[in-house]
Amino acid sequence: MSKQPILMVFPHPDDETFALGGLLALHAAEGTPVTYLCATRGEAGRNMGQPLRANRETLPDIREAELREACAVLGIDDLRLLGFRDRMLEFENPDDLARPVLEALRELRPWRVYTYYPEHGYHPDHDAMSWAVVQAMQQLPSEERPVLLGTVFSEAALAALGEPDLVVPTAAYGETVRAAFGAHRTQTAADIARVEARMAADEAFRAQVEENRRNMAVKLWIYPLETNGVRGEREQQQRQDLHPVP
């Protein structure tokens, strides 16, 4: 695994864990540094915790603290909060969103960039931030652009994009990922409790969850920067250069 830095850009606290938790834990184990640009503090989150832990006034501070805890669990040492407003990214000036990404690209010179796959983010904030990443990367000279890898989670996106360019098994880091999910407790505590209760009561469900955990993997797709989403020779070469982590 390369020790060159990786840049990750997501809009909300918990996106990093939900989308890439196992891969981030693997990078940490391999000593690969990851810088995380998180656009907001998740102040528009729908959940306040179970039992109640937050209100609209306190939620941003609490979610920031949860994010820092999750990053510590996943081995992310460089977290940068960009200070944009949750659920408002689609209304921001795209240049303002792209600016801190471009600054980080020039500073870090990463070998990979992770974000949601443009147009397939499922949420307006996801799409706005992923397009900001594209805009920033397209301002770099072609020969200086790292590979842009996007993640998706909707069935429609999976069907549209086809086979992933990179599949990294992450079952070995399942406990770490679950601990990171647990750190985002205002947003995840109720779901975790519900799953655990059903696993205790339903043997078939428990077996399915355990099977899913054994098959955990992160799937990523190359975004073609040169041609705005249309694959060409550059992407074919990038795909050949990608190697799953043992």
C-alpha positions as CSV (number, residue, x, y, z in Angstrom):
1,M,0.0,0.0,0.0
2,S,1.3,3.4,-0.9
3,K,2.3,5.8,1.9
4,Q,1.4,8.8,-0.3
5,P,-1.6,10.7,1.2
6,I,-5.2,10.1,0.3
7,L,-7.8,12.9,0.2
8,M,-11.4,12.1,1.2
9,V,-14.2,14.6,0.7
10,F,-17.7,14.1,2.1
11,P,-20.5,16.5,3.2
12,H,-21.6,15.1,6.6
13,P,-20.2,13.5,9.7
14,D,-20.8,9.7,9.4
15,D,-20.4,9.6,5.6
16,E,-16.9,8.5,6.1
17,T,-17.9,5.5,8.2
18,F,-21.0,4.5,6.2
19,A,-19.2,4.7,2.8
20,L,-15.6,3.7,3.5
21,G,-15.2,2.7,7.1
22,G,-13.4,-0.6,6.5
23,L,-11.1,0.8,3.8
24,L,-10.1,3.7,6.1
25,A,-9.3,1.3,8.9
26,L,-7.2,-0.7,6.4
27,H,-5.4,2.4,5.3
28,A,-4.6,3.2,8.9
29,A,-3.3,-0.3,9.5
30,E,-1.0,0.1,6.5
31,G,0.2,3.5,7.6
32,T,-1.3,5.4,4.7
33,P,-2.3,8.9,5.8
34,V,-5.8,10.1,5.0
35,T,-6.9,13.8,5.1
36,Y,-10.7,14.2,5.5
37,L,-12.5,17.3,4.3
38,C,-15.9,17.3,5.9
39,A,-18.1,20.1,4.5
40,T,-20.6,20.5,7.4
41,R,-21.1,19.6,11.0
42,G,-24.3,17.7,10.3
43,E,-26.5,20.2,12.1
44,A,-29.6,19.3,10.0
45,G,-29.4,15.6,11.1
46,R,-32.8,14.1,11.8
47,N,-31.9,12.2,14.9
48,M,-31.1,13.6,18.3
49,G,-30.1,10.4,20.0
50,Q,-31.8,7.6,21.8
51,P,-32.0,8.3,24.6
52,L,-32.2,12.0,23.8
53,R,-28.8,13.5,23.7
54,A,-29.1,16.7,21.7
55,N,-31.4,19.5,20.4
56,R,-31.1,21.8,17.4
57,E,-28.9,24.1,19.3
58,T,-26.5,21.5,20.6
59,L,-26.5,19.0,17.7
60,P,-23.7,20.6,15.7
61,D,-21.2,20.5,18.6
62,I,-22.2,17.0,19.5
63,R,-21.9,15.7,16.0
64,E,-18.5,17.3,15.6
65,A,-17.4,15.5,18.8
66,E,-18.8,12.3,17.5
67,L,-17.0,12.7,14.2
68,R,-13.7,13.3,15.9
69,E,-14.3,10.2,18.0
70,A,-15.1,8.1,14.8
71,C,-12.0,9.5,13.1
72,A,-9.8,8.4,16.0
73,V,-11.3,4.9,15.8
74,L,-10.7,4.7,12.1
75,G,-7.1,6.2,12.3
76,I,-7.8,9.5,10.6
77,D,-5.4,12.1,12.0
78,D,-6.1,15.0,9.7
79,L,-9.8,16.1,9.9
80,R,-10.7,19.5,8.3
81,L,-14.1,20.9,8.8
82,L,-15.0,23.3,6.0
83,G,-17.9,25.1,7.8
84,F,-20.6,25.0,5.2
85,R,-24.3,24.6,6.2
86,D,-25.9,21.2,6.2
87,R,-28.6,20.6,3.6
88,M,-27.6,23.8,1.9
89,L,-24.6,22.7,-0.2
90,E,-26.6,22.6,-3.4
91,F,-27.3,26.4,-3.0
92,E,-23.7,27.4,-2.4
93,N,-21.5,28.9,-5.1
94,P,-19.7,25.9,-6.6
95,D,-16.5,27.9,-6.7
96,D,-16.7,28.3,-2.9
97,L,-17.2,24.5,-2.5
98,A,-14.3,23.7,-4.8
99,R,-11.8,26.2,-3.4
100,P,-10.8,24.3,-0.2
101,V,-10.7,21.0,-2.2
102,L,-8.3,22.6,-4.7
103,E,-6.2,24.0,-1.9
104,A,-5.9,20.5,-0.3
105,L,-5.1,18.9,-3.6
106,R,-2.2,21.4,-4.2
107,E,-0.9,21.0,-0.6
108,L,-1.1,17.2,-0.3
109,R,-0.7,15.9,-3.8
110,P,-2.6,12.8,-3.0
111,W,-2.5,9.6,-5.1
112,R,-6.2,9.0,-4.6
113,V,-9.3,11.0,-3.9
114,Y,-12.5,9.5,-2.4
115,T,-16.0,11.0,-2.5
116,Y,-19.5,10.1,-3.6
117,Y,-19.7,9.3,-7.3
118,P,-21.0,12.4,-9.1
119,E,-24.7,12.3,-10.1
120,H,-25.2,9.1,-8.0
121,G,-24.9,10.6,-4.4
122,Y,-28.6,10.0,-3.6
123,H,-28.7,13.3,-1.6
124,P,-28.3,16.9,-2.9
125,D,-25.4,17.6,-0.5
126,H,-23.6,14.5,-1.7
127,D,-23.9,15.5,-5.3
128,A,-23.0,19.1,-4.7
129,M,-19.8,18.1,-2.8
130,S,-18.8,15.5,-5.3
131,W,-19.2,17.9,-8.2
132,A,-17.0,20.4,-6.2
133,V,-14.3,17.7,-6.1
134,V,-14.6,17.3,-9.9
135,Q,-14.4,21.0,-10.5
136,A,-11.3,21.3,-8.2
137,M,-9.5,18.4,-9.8
138,Q,-10.2,19.7,-13.3
139,Q,-8.3,22.8,-12.4
140,L,-5.1,20.8,-12.0
141,P,-2.9,20.0,-15.0
142,S,-3.9,16.6,-16.4
143,E,-0.6,15.0,-15.5
144,E,-1.0,16.1,-11.8
145,R,-4.5,14.7,-11.3
146,P,-4.8,11.7,-8.9
147,V,-7.4,9.0,-9.6
148,L,-10.9,10.0,-8.4
149,L,-12.8,7.1,-6.9
150,G,-16.5,7.4,-6.1
151,T,-18.7,5.3,-3.9
152,V,-22.4,4.7,-4.2
153,F,-25.1,2.9,-2.2
154,S,-28.4,3.1,-4.1
155,E,-29.5,0.2,-6.2
156,A,-30.1,2.5,-9.1
157,A,-26.5,3.8,-9.0
158,L,-25.2,0.2,-8.8
159,A,-27.2,-0.7,-11.8
160,A,-26.1,2.4,-13.8
161,L,-22.4,2.1,-13.1
162,G,-22.0,-1.7,-13.5
163,E,-19.0,-3.6,-12.1
164,P,-16.8,-1.6,-9.7
165,D,-13.2,-0.7,-10.6
166,L,-11.9,-1.6,-7.2
167,V,-13.3,-4.1,-4.6
168,V,-11.5,-4.2,-1.2
169,P,-12.6,-6.9,1.3
170,T,-12.9,-5.3,4.7
171,A,-14.3,-8.0,7.0
172,A,-11.1,-8.0,9.0
173,Y,-12.0,-4.5,10.1
174,G,-15.6,-5.1,11.0
175,E,-15.3,-4.5,14.7
176,T,-13.5,-1.2,14.0
177,V,-16.2,-0.1,11.6
178,R,-18.9,-1.0,14.2
179,A,-17.1,1.0,16.8
180,A,-16.9,4.0,14.4
181,F,-20.7,3.7,13.8
182,G,-21.2,3.6,17.5
183,A,-19.3,6.8,17.9
184,H,-21.9,8.6,15.7
185,R,-24.4,7.7,18.5
186,T,-27.0,10.5,17.9
187,Q,-27.5,9.1,14.4
188,T,-26.9,5.4,14.9
189,A,-27.9,4.3,18.4
190,A,-31.5,3.6,17.6
191,D,-30.6,1.6,14.5
192,I,-27.9,-0.4,16.3
193,A,-30.3,-1.2,19.2
194,R,-33.0,-2.3,16.7
195,V,-30.6,-4.6,14.8
196,E,-29.2,-6.1,18.0
197,A,-32.7,-6.8,19.3
198,R,-33.8,-8.5,16.1
199,M,-30.6,-10.6,16.0
200,A,-31.3,-11.8,19.5
201,A,-34.9,-12.8,18.6
202,D,-34.6,-14.0,15.0
203,E,-32.0,-16.7,14.2
204,A,-32.4,-16.4,10.5
205,F,-31.9,-12.7,10.6
206,R,-28.8,-13.1,12.8
207,A,-27.3,-15.6,10.3
208,Q,-27.9,-13.2,7.5
209,V,-26.2,-10.3,9.3
210,E,-23.3,-12.5,10.2
211,E,-23.0,-13.6,6.6
212,N,-23.1,-10.0,5.4
213,R,-20.3,-9.2,7.9
214,R,-18.1,-12.0,6.6
215,N,-18.5,-10.6,3.0
216,M,-17.9,-6.9,3.9
217,A,-16.2,-5.0,1.1
218,V,-15.8,-1.5,-0.1
219,K,-16.6,-0.9,-3.8
220,L,-15.3,2.1,-5.8
221,W,-15.7,3.4,-9.3
222,I,-13.3,5.6,-11.2
223,Y,-14.8,8.9,-12.3
224,P,-13.5,10.0,-15.8
225,L,-12.3,13.6,-15.2
226,E,-11.0,14.1,-18.7
227,T,-14.4,13.5,-20.4
228,N,-16.9,14.4,-17.7
229,G,-18.1,10.9,-17.0
230,V,-17.3,9.1,-20.3
231,R,-14.7,6.4,-19.9
232,G,-11.6,6.5,-22.2
233,E,-8.1,5.1,-22.4
234,R,-7.0,7.0,-19.3
235,E,-9.6,5.3,-17.1
236,Q,-8.7,1.9,-18.5
237,Q,-5.1,2.5,-17.5
238,Q,-6.1,3.8,-14.1
239,R,-8.2,0.6,-13.6
240,Q,-5.2,-1.5,-14.5
241,D,-3.1,0.4,-11.9
242,L,-5.6,-0.2,-9.1
243,H,-4.6,-3.1,-6.9
244,P,-6.9,-4.4,-4.1
245,V,-5.2,-4.4,-0.7
246,P,-4.4,-7.9,0.6
